[in-house]
Amino acid sequence: MKRIAVIGSNSYIARNLIYYLNQSKHDVHLSLYGSSQKHKDGEKNYNKINILSKESVSTIDMDCDYIFMFVGKTGSANGFEEYDTFIDINERSLLNILNEYRRQGSKAKIIFPSTRLIYKGKKELQAEDSEKEFKTIYAINKFACENYLKQYSDIYGIKYCIFRICVPYGTLVPNASSYGTAEFMMSKAIKGENISIYGKGSVRRTITYIEDLCKIMIEGAFNNKCINDVFNIGGENYSLKEMAEQIASIYNVSIDYIPWPEMAKKIESGDTVFDDRKLRKNLNFNYNMSFKRWINIIN
């Protein structure tokens, strides 16, 4: 039996990952932690913690095999106003976990989700060592955390695996949506409203269905080849316009192209399409869901 601690277990990816594990053939024991009074999906073995309190973090049982760290505050422009909260939740929280890990003498492997927003936009595929650029506080937070993990590994011998995620979509759990790009478009179309996108919608993204994402994170966690390193999770390559067109055609709505707001244009990261060859070299997997198929299933 694999013992897994999920910290930040009420987040979008965490809830889907827990569901995926519960439905899988993996023999696991889950210990769940979060800031809410109870788990949103009624999961048992849930513990309320204050991730910014060292005393509270000390109650996390790190005598386990894997620790999934899903605590985080996402956002773009709001990070400039709420920088203290972004630094606390996105960086201090991980440092509290890392130091408690040391104190308990844990041997667990830490699984950490990172973001596309650390890359400098370009037309070519983004490999893990591609040029970086940080246009938001959140992007810097995530890259800082990647480096904290490496530092603690180099100095204290902790084990970790970082997965960079571009644009996840879909959900296995009702009401556990990412409210991201695809969900925004779908919510508008389902209500019979036109889909609005900035500019010409030409920026491209890698999109990954949530079940495929969860499977890869679990298999990567369990695989000894995915250790003390960073991996891009791939999927399909779409422009925002292409995504909108597929949804609009099914729901018989139109696409409204609107000018870029000044702030959104300044912090837009540009084309971000992942090269996942490094991950594929270590893991044998397939992406089972296509965006087109997902749209038709939802419809």
N, C-alpha and C positions, 0 to 999 in steps of 0.2 A: 504493500500500500504506500502510495506517495502522499506525503503530508504537505499541504499547500496553505500558505497564509495569503489572503487577498486583502490588501490595505487600500481603502477607498472603494469598498465593494458596492457602493450605490451608484457608481459612475456608469455611463453608457456602455463602454467596452467591458467593464468588470461584470455588469449584470448579464451581458450576453455570454461572456466567457464562463461564468458560473453555470448558466443554463446549458451551455455546450458540454461542459464537464459532466453535469448531472445526467445528460442524455447519452454520453459516450460510454465506451466499454472500459475506460480507464478506472482503475481501482484507486480512488483518492479519498482523502479526508480533508475537508475544507474548514479553515478557521477564518472567519470574516470580521473585518474591522471597518468602521466608518464613523462619521461625525453625527449622523442622525440617531434618533432614539431607537429605531429598529430598521431592519432591512426592508427595502421597498417591495421586494417580492416574497416576503415572509420566510426567507431562508433561516434555518436554525444555526446555532453555533455562531451567532453574531454578537459582537462586542462594540459598544460605543467607546470611542477614544477622542481625545483632543490631540491632534497630530503635532501641535505647536508646544505642547507640554511635555517636557522630558519625563516627568513622573508618570503621565498617562501613557506615553509611548513605552515605558518600561513594562507595562502590563501585556504587551504583545508577546506571545510565545513564539520565539524565533528558533526553537528547537524543531525545525522542520526541514523539508527538502528544497522547497521553492517559496520565494516571496514575490508576489506580483504587486508592484507599486503603482496604483492607479490614482493616487491623490494628485490633484492639479486644478489650477484655475486657468481656463482658456479665455481667449479674447484677443482683440487687435488693438484698436485705438484706445480702448478703455484702460489699457495697461499704463499709459502715460499719466493718467489721473490716479489710478489705484496701485501705483508702483509698490507701495509698502505691502499691500495684500498679495500682489503677484510674487514678490520676493519671498514672503513668509510661506505661502502655500506651495509654491513651486520649487523653492530652493531649501529653505530652512527645514521643511518637512522631511525632505530626503536626507539632509544632514543629521537630523534627529534619529532617523531610522538607521543610518550607517553607524552612528556612534553607539546606539543601543545594540546593534548587531555585534559590534566589537565587544561591548561589555558582557553580553551573554555568551560570547565565544561561538556564535552561530557558524554553521557550515553551509547554510542554505545558498542557493543560487538566486540572485535578485534579477527579476525581469522588469525592464523599464521601457515604457512606450515614449518615443520621441516624435519629432514632427518634420514635415516637409519644409517648414518655414525657416529652417536654418540654411537652406541652399540658396545660392544666387541663381535667379532664373536664367534659363538658357534653352535653346531649341533642342539640343542634344540630350541624350539620356543622362540622368544624374546617378553617378556611382557614389559609393559611400565617401570617397575621398575628393569629390567634386568641390569646387570653390564655394565657400560659405559667405553668407551675407545676413545681417540681422537688422530687420526693419521695425521690429516691435520688441517690447519688453519681454513678451512671452517667448519669442524666438531665442533671445539671450538666456532666459531662464532655462529653457530646455537644453541648450548647448552647455550651459554651466553644469547642469546635472549630469550630462554625459561625461564631462570631465571630472566631476566629483567621483563618479563611479570608477573611472580609470585611476585616479589618484589613490583612492582607498584600496583598489586592487593592487596597485604597484607597491604601496607602502604596508598595507595590513593583510593583503592576501584574500580579500573578499572576492567572491565569484559573482559575475553578472553577465547579462546579455541585454543589449539595447536593440529594439526594433523601431526603425523609423517608419512612420505611417503617413501616407499622403492624404487621401480622402476616403474614409470609410462610409458605407451606406447600408441601409436596411437594418432590420432588427429581428432577433429570434424571440424576444420578450415583448409582449404588448406594452405600449407606453414607454418603452426604453429606446427612444429615438435619439440620433445624434443631432437632430435639427440642423444638419449640414446642407451642403449644396444640393444634393439629390432630393432630400426631404423637403427643402424649401420649394423647389420646383414642383414636386409632387403635390404638396399641400395647396399650392395655388391652382394647379390644373384640376385637382379633384373638386375644388369649389367652383370650377368653371371660370376662373380668373386667368387672365393672360400671365405668362411667365416673364418676369423682368430680369434682364441681365445688363451688366455694365459694358459700355463700349460696343464692340462688335462680337463679344463673346469668344474671342479667338484664343484666350489663354488655355493651355492644356494641363491636364492633371492625370495622375494615376488614380483610378478608383478601385476599391476593394470591397467586396461583399463581406458583411460582418462575420458570417459563418466561416468563410475562408480565412479571414483574419484571425479568428479565435483558434482555428485548427493549427495555423502556422505558428502562432505564439505558444500554444501548448506543445506541439511537436518540437519546436525550437528549444523550449525550456527543457524538455526531457532529453534532448540530444547533446551528447558530450562534445560534439564538434562546434556547437554554437556557444562558445564560452569566452568571456572577457573580450568581446568584440561588438561591432555595430553592423546591423543588417537592414537593408531596405526590403520592405514588403511590397511586392508588385501587384499586378492586376491587369486592368484594361486601360488603354490610353484614349482619352476623350477630351475634346474641347468643350467649354461650357455651352457653346452654341449647339454642338452635336447632341449633348445631353438634353438640352431644352427642346430641340427639334423632335427627338424620339418621343419624349413625353407629350409634347403639344399635339403630335399627330394622332396619338391614341385618344386623348381627351378633347380633341377638336377645339383647342384654344390657340391663341396667337402668341408671338414673342414680341415683347416691347424692349427695344434697345435704347437705353437711357445713358446720358453722359456720366462719366465717372465723377463722383463727388471728390472734392479736392483731397481730403484726408485718405479716402480709400485708394485713390490713385497713387499717393505717395508711399503707402505701405504695401501695395500689391507686389507680390513676390515674383510674378511672371510665370512663364512655363515651368512646370515641375513634373517631369515624367521619370519614374524610377527605373533604374537598371537593377534587377534583382538576381543577377547571375551569381553573385557571391553567396546568397542564401540558397539558391538552387543547387549549388555545388555541394552543400552540406546536408540539405534536406531533399527527400524524394516526395514531391507533392504536386497536386494539380489545383488550379482555381476552378471550382465547380460551377459557380454562378456567373452568368453574364448579365450585364446591365439591361440588355433588351429583354431577356427572359424575366428578370426581376420586375420590370415595368408591367409585363403582361400578367404575372402572378398577382401583383398588387391590384391590377385592374379587374 
